[in-house]
Amino acid sequence: MIDFMSKKYWYFALSLLIIIPGVISLIMFGLKLSVDFTGGTLLEYQFTQPIEQTKLQNVLTQDNVNVSSIVYSDNNTYLIRTKSIPESKIAEVKNLLSQDFGQVNEISVENVGPVIGAETTRNAVIAILIASIAIILYLALSFRKVPKPASSWRFGITAVGALLHDVLLLIGVFSILGHFLGVEVDVLFVTALLTIIGFSVHDTIVVFDRIRENLPKHLSSPFVVVANISVTQTLGRSLNTSLTVLLTLLALYLFGGETIKWFIVALIVGIISGTYSSIFNATALLSLWEEKLGH
């Protein structure tokens, strides 16, 4: 048995140290939202020959098109995200690109209004809130037979506490990336966020389930001892699971293409944070809570 819980305040301090810069960035700069949230125009063009992305950016900028991002997919195809532009301007953009780069095939043009953007933001927040409430209820129900004075509700609430740690960390990191590198938050980011919530809770449940199994075996032992035994027993499994996922994500980052690059980065940050918070923060919070109640 390794005495992990004796250093729980160090775990909390490390989490605060990592989260605070992101929170400050959120307060000062916010998130750099893509057209999925703010509204704008998505233009997808295919060119007959390879072109330089920087040159494409320069041509559009010279034509007073407010470009948010340009992403290369394949087959000389580019997805251009801009602030909202009228249909007449879209036709002008295509003609201008044809003059500079030869024949241009317009694959798709999509206008995303600010109303849709606001709805997407609202739905993302609602999804996270519903997921958090469902997790508390699920864990409270699943752990209802834990020996007293331990409470199944405390298992659920501390699991969501660790989950919020991961959400805050990921959003803070992308606020910093958005300010310094111009990285935008889009619908894929929300997908990554919800994926991380699921992964984090899954990892937390592995540890909590072992605590539930060990509590009846160590009724005379303090809760913190049972927590240490459980974390020690599950540590190898948690680290191995996370490592295999990270190796897969690293391969996707290197070979998956530009369109999913920041989606993969969000998953990598979230997996690392989720593994840490599940092993240490969630169990440490639960142990502290039980300790204060005199278990």
TORKOL-4160 file (C-alpha; in steps of 0.2 Angstrom, whole numbers, padded with zeros to 4 digits, m for minus):
295
<pt num="1" X="0000" Y="0000" Z="0000"/>
<pt num="2" X="0006" Y="0017" Z="m0005"/>
<pt num="3" X="0001" Y="0032" Z="0006"/>
<pt num="4" X="m0006" Y="0043" Z="m0007"/>
<pt num="5" X="m0019" Y="0052" Z="0003"/>
<pt num="6" X="m0007" Y="0059" Z="0015"/>
<pt num="7" X="m0002" Y="0071" Z="0001"/>
<pt num="8" X="m0019" Y="0076" Z="m0004"/>
<pt num="9" X="m0017" Y="0095" Z="m0001"/>
<pt num="10" X="m0002" Y="0094" Z="m0013"/>
<pt num="11" X="m0013" Y="0087" Z="m0026"/>
<pt num="12" X="m0026" Y="0101" Z="m0023"/>
<pt num="13" X="m0012" Y="0114" Z="m0024"/>
<pt num="14" X="m0005" Y="0107" Z="m0040"/>
<pt num="15" X="m0022" Y="0107" Z="m0048"/>
<pt num="16" X="m0025" Y="0125" Z="m0043"/>
<pt num="17" X="m0008" Y="0130" Z="m0050"/>
<pt num="18" X="m0013" Y="0122" Z="m0067"/>
<pt num="19" X="m0030" Y="0129" Z="m0067"/>
<pt num="20" X="m0028" Y="0147" Z="m0061"/>
<pt num="21" X="m0018" Y="0153" Z="m0077"/>
<pt num="22" X="m0032" Y="0146" Z="m0088"/>
<pt num="23" X="m0046" Y="0154" Z="m0077"/>
<pt num="24" X="m0036" Y="0171" Z="m0078"/>
<pt num="25" X="m0035" Y="0169" Z="m0097"/>
<pt num="26" X="m0054" Y="0166" Z="m0097"/>
<pt num="27" X="m0058" Y="0181" Z="m0087"/>
<pt num="28" X="m0046" Y="0192" Z="m0097"/>
<pt num="29" X="m0048" Y="0185" Z="m0115"/>
<pt num="30" X="m0062" Y="0173" Z="m0115"/>
<pt num="31" X="m0063" Y="0159" Z="m0129"/>
<pt num="32" X="m0059" Y="0163" Z="m0147"/>
<pt num="33" X="m0076" Y="0156" Z="m0154"/>
<pt num="34" X="m0077" Y="0149" Z="m0172"/>
<pt num="35" X="m0091" Y="0153" Z="m0184"/>
<pt num="36" X="m0100" Y="0138" Z="m0176"/>
<pt num="37" X="m0104" Y="0149" Z="m0161"/>
<pt num="38" X="m0103" Y="0167" Z="m0168"/>
<pt num="39" X="m0111" Y="0165" Z="m0185"/>
<pt num="40" X="m0102" Y="0167" Z="m0201"/>
<pt num="41" X="m0099" Y="0159" Z="m0218"/>
<pt num="42" X="m0091" Y="0142" Z="m0222"/>
<pt num="43" X="m0083" Y="0141" Z="m0240"/>
<pt num="44" X="m0076" Y="0125" Z="m0247"/>
<pt num="45" X="m0066" Y="0126" Z="m0263"/>
<pt num="46" X="m0057" Y="0113" Z="m0273"/>
<pt num="47" X="m0042" Y="0120" Z="m0284"/>
<pt num="48" X="m0036" Y="0111" Z="m0300"/>
<pt num="49" X="m0018" Y="0113" Z="m0294"/>
<pt num="50" X="m0009" Y="0114" Z="m0277"/>
<pt num="51" X="m0008" Y="0131" Z="m0270"/>
<pt num="52" X="0000" Y="0139" Z="m0255"/>
<pt num="53" X="m0011" Y="0142" Z="m0240"/>
<pt num="54" X="m0002" Y="0158" Z="m0236"/>
<pt num="55" X="m0005" Y="0165" Z="m0253"/>
<pt num="56" X="m0024" Y="0160" Z="m0252"/>
<pt num="57" X="m0025" Y="0169" Z="m0236"/>
<pt num="58" X="m0017" Y="0185" Z="m0243"/>
<pt num="59" X="m0028" Y="0185" Z="m0258"/>
<pt num="60" X="m0044" Y="0184" Z="m0247"/>
<pt num="61" X="m0037" Y="0197" Z="m0235"/>
<pt num="62" X="m0033" Y="0209" Z="m0250"/>
<pt num="63" X="m0052" Y="0207" Z="m0255"/>
<pt num="64" X="m0057" Y="0213" Z="m0238"/>
<pt num="65" X="m0063" Y="0196" Z="m0233"/>
<pt num="66" X="m0062" Y="0193" Z="m0214"/>
<pt num="67" X="m0054" Y="0176" Z="m0213"/>
<pt num="68" X="m0056" Y="0166" Z="m0197"/>
<pt num="69" X="m0047" Y="0151" Z="m0203"/>
<pt num="70" X="m0041" Y="0141" Z="m0218"/>
<pt num="71" X="m0040" Y="0122" Z="m0216"/>
<pt num="72" X="m0033" Y="0110" Z="m0230"/>
<pt num="73" X="m0042" Y="0094" Z="m0231"/>
<pt num="74" X="m0036" Y="0084" Z="m0247"/>
<pt num="75" X="m0036" Y="0084" Z="m0266"/>
<pt num="76" X="m0032" Y="0103" Z="m0266"/>
<pt num="77" X="m0047" Y="0107" Z="m0256"/>
<pt num="78" X="m0048" Y="0120" Z="m0243"/>
<pt num="79" X="m0062" Y="0124" Z="m0230"/>
<pt num="80" X="m0062" Y="0143" Z="m0227"/>
<pt num="81" X="m0071" Y="0150" Z="m0212"/>
<pt num="82" X="m0075" Y="0169" Z="m0213"/>
<pt num="83" X="m0086" Y="0182" Z="m0204"/>
<pt num="84" X="m0103" Y="0183" Z="m0212"/>
<pt num="85" X="m0102" Y="0189" Z="m0230"/>
<pt num="86" X="m0117" Y="0192" Z="m0242"/>
<pt num="87" X="m0120" Y="0181" Z="m0258"/>
<pt num="88" X="m0114" Y="0194" Z="m0270"/>
<pt num="89" X="m0097" Y="0194" Z="m0261"/>
<pt num="90" X="m0096" Y="0175" Z="m0261"/>
<pt num="91" X="m0098" Y="0176" Z="m0280"/>
<pt num="92" X="m0084" Y="0189" Z="m0281"/>
<pt num="93" X="m0073" Y="0179" Z="m0270"/>
<pt num="94" X="m0075" Y="0164" Z="m0282"/>
<pt num="95" X="m0071" Y="0175" Z="m0297"/>
<pt num="96" X="m0056" Y="0182" Z="m0288"/>
<pt num="97" X="m0049" Y="0165" Z="m0284"/>
<pt num="98" X="m0051" Y="0159" Z="m0301"/>
<pt num="99" X="m0041" Y="0174" Z="m0308"/>
<pt num="100" X="m0027" Y="0170" Z="m0296"/>
<pt num="101" X="m0027" Y="0151" Z="m0295"/>
<pt num="102" X="m0036" Y="0145" Z="m0311"/>
<pt num="103" X="m0052" Y="0135" Z="m0311"/>
<pt num="104" X="m0060" Y="0134" Z="m0294"/>
<pt num="105" X="m0074" Y="0121" Z="m0290"/>
<pt num="106" X="m0086" Y="0127" Z="m0277"/>
<pt num="107" X="m0090" Y="0112" Z="m0266"/>
<pt num="108" X="m0101" Y="0120" Z="m0253"/>
<pt num="109" X="m0106" Y="0137" Z="m0246"/>
<pt num="110" X="m0114" Y="0137" Z="m0229"/>
<pt num="111" X="m0120" Y="0152" Z="m0219"/>
<pt num="112" X="m0121" Y="0150" Z="m0200"/>
<pt num="113" X="m0132" Y="0164" Z="m0192"/>
<pt num="114" X="m0128" Y="0171" Z="m0174"/>
<pt num="115" X="m0145" Y="0163" Z="m0168"/>
<pt num="116" X="m0139" Y="0146" Z="m0173"/>
<pt num="117" X="m0122" Y="0150" Z="m0164"/>
<pt num="118" X="m0131" Y="0155" Z="m0148"/>
<pt num="119" X="m0141" Y="0139" Z="m0149"/>
<pt num="120" X="m0126" Y="0129" Z="m0151"/>
<pt num="121" X="m0118" Y="0137" Z="m0135"/>
<pt num="122" X="m0133" Y="0135" Z="m0125"/>
<pt num="123" X="m0135" Y="0116" Z="m0130"/>
<pt num="124" X="m0117" Y="0113" Z="m0125"/>
<pt num="125" X="m0119" Y="0120" Z="m0108"/>
<pt num="126" X="m0135" Y="0111" Z="m0105"/>
<pt num="127" X="m0127" Y="0095" Z="m0111"/>
<pt num="128" X="m0113" Y="0097" Z="m0098"/>
<pt num="129" X="m0125" Y="0101" Z="m0084"/>
<pt num="130" X="m0136" Y="0086" Z="m0088"/>
<pt num="131" X="m0121" Y="0074" Z="m0089"/>
<pt num="132" X="m0115" Y="0080" Z="m0072"/>
<pt num="133" X="m0132" Y="0078" Z="m0064"/>
<pt num="134" X="m0134" Y="0061" Z="m0072"/>
<pt num="135" X="m0117" Y="0055" Z="m0066"/>
<pt num="136" X="m0122" Y="0060" Z="m0048"/>
<pt num="137" X="m0138" Y="0051" Z="m0048"/>
<pt num="138" X="m0130" Y="0036" Z="m0056"/>
<pt num="139" X="m0116" Y="0034" Z="m0044"/>
<pt num="140" X="m0128" Y="0038" Z="m0029"/>
<pt num="141" X="m0139" Y="0023" Z="m0035"/>
<pt num="142" X="m0124" Y="0011" Z="m0039"/>
<pt num="143" X="m0115" Y="0014" Z="m0023"/>
<pt num="144" X="m0131" Y="0014" Z="m0012"/>
<pt num="145" X="m0125" Y="m0001" Z="m0002"/>
<pt num="146" X="m0108" Y="0005" Z="0004"/>
<pt num="147" X="m0106" Y="0003" Z="0023"/>
<pt num="148" X="m0111" Y="0017" Z="0034"/>
<pt num="149" X="m0106" Y="0031" Z="0038"/>
<pt num="150" X="m0100" Y="0032" Z="0020"/>
<pt num="151" X="m0113" Y="0040" Z="0008"/>
<pt num="152" X="m0116" Y="0035" Z="m0010"/>
<pt num="153" X="m0120" Y="0053" Z="m0013"/>
<pt num="154" X="m0103" Y="0059" Z="m0008"/>
<pt num="155" X="m0096" Y="0047" Z="m0021"/>
<pt num="156" X="m0106" Y="0055" Z="m0035"/>
<pt num="157" X="m0103" Y="0073" Z="m0029"/>
<pt num="158" X="m0084" Y="0071" Z="m0028"/>
<pt num="159" X="m0083" Y="0062" Z="m0045"/>
<pt num="160" X="m0092" Y="0077" Z="m0053"/>
<pt num="161" X="m0080" Y="0088" Z="m0043"/>
<pt num="162" X="m0065" Y="0080" Z="m0052"/>
<pt num="163" X="m0075" Y="0081" Z="m0068"/>
<pt num="164" X="m0077" Y="0100" Z="m0066"/>
<pt num="165" X="m0058" Y="0101" Z="m0063"/>
<pt num="166" X="m0055" Y="0093" Z="m0081"/>
<pt num="167" X="m0068" Y="0104" Z="m0089"/>
<pt num="168" X="m0060" Y="0120" Z="m0081"/>
<pt num="169" X="m0043" Y="0115" Z="m0086"/>
<pt num="170" X="m0047" Y="0111" Z="m0104"/>
<pt num="171" X="m0057" Y="0127" Z="m0107"/>
<pt num="172" X="m0043" Y="0137" Z="m0098"/>
<pt num="173" X="m0029" Y="0129" Z="m0109"/>
<pt num="174" X="m0039" Y="0133" Z="m0125"/>
<pt num="175" X="m0042" Y="0151" Z="m0119"/>
<pt num="176" X="m0023" Y="0153" Z="m0118"/>
<pt num="177" X="m0021" Y="0144" Z="m0135"/>
<pt num="178" X="m0034" Y="0155" Z="m0143"/>
<pt num="179" X="m0026" Y="0171" Z="m0136"/>
<pt num="180" X="m0008" Y="0167" Z="m0141"/>
<pt num="181" X="m0010" Y="0155" Z="m0156"/>
<pt num="182" X="m0027" Y="0160" Z="m0163"/>
<pt num="183" X="m0035" Y="0143" Z="m0159"/>
<pt num="184" X="m0054" Y="0143" Z="m0161"/>
<pt num="185" X="m0066" Y="0133" Z="m0151"/>
<pt num="186" X="m0079" Y="0125" Z="m0162"/>
<pt num="187" X="m0092" Y="0110" Z="m0161"/>
<pt num="188" X="m0078" Y="0098" Z="m0161"/>
<pt num="189" X="m0071" Y="0105" Z="m0145"/>
<pt num="190" X="m0088" Y="0102" Z="m0137"/>
<pt num="191" X="m0087" Y="0084" Z="m0143"/>
<pt num="192" X="m0070" Y="0083" Z="m0135"/>
<pt num="193" X="m0076" Y="0090" Z="m0119"/>
<pt num="194" X="m0091" Y="0078" Z="m0118"/>
<pt num="195" X="m0079" Y="0064" Z="m0122"/>
<pt num="196" X="m0067" Y="0069" Z="m0108"/>
<pt num="197" X="m0081" Y="0070" Z="m0096"/>
<pt num="198" X="m0086" Y="0052" Z="m0100"/>
<pt num="199" X="m0067" Y="0046" Z="m0099"/>
<pt num="200" X="m0064" Y="0055" Z="m0083"/>
<pt num="201" X="m0079" Y="0048" Z="m0074"/>
<pt num="202" X="m0075" Y="0030" Z="m0081"/>
<pt num="203" X="m0058" Y="0031" Z="m0073"/>
<pt num="204" X="m0065" Y="0038" Z="m0057"/>
<pt num="205" X="m0078" Y="0024" Z="m0056"/>
<pt num="206" X="m0064" Y="0011" Z="m0057"/>
<pt num="207" X="m0056" Y="0018" Z="m0041"/>
<pt num="208" X="m0072" Y="0021" Z="m0032"/>
<pt num="209" X="m0078" Y="0003" Z="m0036"/>
<pt num="210" X="m0063" Y="m0004" Z="m0028"/>
<pt num="211" X="m0066" Y="0007" Z="m0013"/>
<pt num="212" X="m0083" Y="0000" Z="m0012"/>
<pt num="213" X="m0077" Y="m0018" Z="m0013"/>
<pt num="214" X="m0063" Y="m0015" Z="0000"/>
<pt num="215" X="m0074" Y="m0005" Z="0013"/>
<pt num="216" X="m0083" Y="m0021" Z="0020"/>
<pt num="217" X="m0066" Y="m0030" Z="0021"/>
<pt num="218" X="m0058" Y="m0016" Z="0032"/>
<pt num="219" X="m0073" Y="m0010" Z="0043"/>
<pt num="220" X="m0061" Y="m0006" Z="0057"/>
<pt num="221" X="m0049" Y="0004" Z="0046"/>
<pt num="222" X="m0050" Y="0022" Z="0043"/>
<pt num="223" X="m0058" Y="0027" Z="0026"/>
<pt num="224" X="m0041" Y="0035" Z="0021"/>
<pt num="225" X="m0033" Y="0018" Z="0023"/>
<pt num="226" X="m0046" Y="0010" Z="0012"/>
<pt num="227" X="m0043" Y="0024" Z="m0001"/>
<pt num="228" X="m0025" Y="0021" Z="m0001"/>
<pt num="229" X="m0027" Y="0002" Z="m0004"/>
<pt num="230" X="m0039" Y="0005" Z="m0018"/>
<pt num="231" X="m0029" Y="0018" Z="m0027"/>
<pt num="232" X="m0013" Y="0007" Z="m0026"/>
<pt num="233" X="m0023" Y="m0008" Z="m0033"/>
<pt num="234" X="m0030" Y="0001" Z="m0047"/>
<pt num="235" X="m0016" Y="0013" Z="m0052"/>
<pt num="236" X="m0008" Y="0001" Z="m0064"/>
<pt num="237" X="m0024" Y="m0002" Z="m0073"/>
<pt num="238" X="m0028" Y="0017" Z="m0074"/>
<pt num="239" X="m0011" Y="0022" Z="m0081"/>
<pt num="240" X="m0010" Y="0008" Z="m0094"/>
<pt num="241" X="m0027" Y="0012" Z="m0100"/>
<pt num="242" X="m0023" Y="0031" Z="m0102"/>
<pt num="243" X="m0006" Y="0027" Z="m0110"/>
<pt num="244" X="m0014" Y="0016" Z="m0124"/>
<pt num="245" X="m0027" Y="0030" Z="m0127"/>
<pt num="246" X="m0013" Y="0043" Z="m0128"/>
<pt num="247" X="m0003" Y="0033" Z="m0140"/>
<pt num="248" X="m0018" Y="0031" Z="m0152"/>
<pt num="249" X="m0021" Y="0050" Z="m0150"/>
<pt num="250" X="m0003" Y="0054" Z="m0154"/>
<pt num="251" X="m0004" Y="0044" Z="m0170"/>
<pt num="252" X="m0020" Y="0053" Z="m0175"/>
<pt num="253" X="m0011" Y="0070" Z="m0171"/>
<pt num="254" X="0004" Y="0066" Z="m0182"/>
<pt num="255" X="m0006" Y="0058" Z="m0197"/>
<pt num="256" X="m0024" Y="0063" Z="m0195"/>
<pt num="257" X="m0023" Y="0080" Z="m0204"/>
<pt num="258" X="m0026" Y="0098" Z="m0200"/>
<pt num="259" X="m0045" Y="0097" Z="m0198"/>
<pt num="260" X="m0044" Y="0087" Z="m0182"/>
<pt num="261" X="m0028" Y="0093" Z="m0175"/>
<pt num="262" X="m0035" Y="0104" Z="m0161"/>
<pt num="263" X="m0049" Y="0091" Z="m0158"/>
<pt num="264" X="m0035" Y="0078" Z="m0154"/>
<pt num="265" X="m0025" Y="0091" Z="m0144"/>
<pt num="266" X="m0041" Y="0094" Z="m0133"/>
<pt num="267" X="m0043" Y="0075" Z="m0131"/>
<pt num="268" X="m0024" Y="0073" Z="m0126"/>
<pt num="269" X="m0025" Y="0087" Z="m0113"/>
<pt num="270" X="m0042" Y="0080" Z="m0106"/>
<pt num="271" X="m0035" Y="0062" Z="m0105"/>
<pt num="272" X="m0020" Y="0067" Z="m0095"/>
<pt num="273" X="m0030" Y="0079" Z="m0084"/>
<pt num="274" X="m0044" Y="0065" Z="m0082"/>
<pt num="275" X="m0032" Y="0052" Z="m0077"/>
<pt num="276" X="m0024" Y="0063" Z="m0064"/>
<pt num="277" X="m0040" Y="0070" Z="m0057"/>
<pt num="278" X="m0048" Y="0052" Z="m0056"/>
<pt num="279" X="m0033" Y="0044" Z="m0047"/>
<pt num="280" X="m0029" Y="0059" Z="m0035"/>
<pt num="281" X="m0042" Y="0073" Z="m0034"/>
<pt num="282" X="m0058" Y="0063" Z="m0034"/>
<pt num="283" X="m0052" Y="0050" Z="m0021"/>
<pt num="284" X="m0043" Y="0064" Z="m0011"/>
<pt num="285" X="m0059" Y="0074" Z="m0010"/>
<pt num="286" X="m0069" Y="0059" Z="m0005"/>
<pt num="287" X="m0056" Y="0055" Z="0008"/>
<pt num="288" X="m0056" Y="0072" Z="0015"/>
<pt num="289" X="m0075" Y="0073" Z="0016"/>
<pt num="290" X="m0076" Y="0056" Z="0025"/>
<pt num="291" X="m0061" Y="0061" Z="0036"/>
<pt num="292" X="m0070" Y="0078" Z="0041"/>
<pt num="293" X="m0085" Y="0068" Z="0046"/>
<pt num="294" X="m0075" Y="0057" Z="0057"/>
<pt num="295" X="m0076" Y="0040" Z="0048"/>
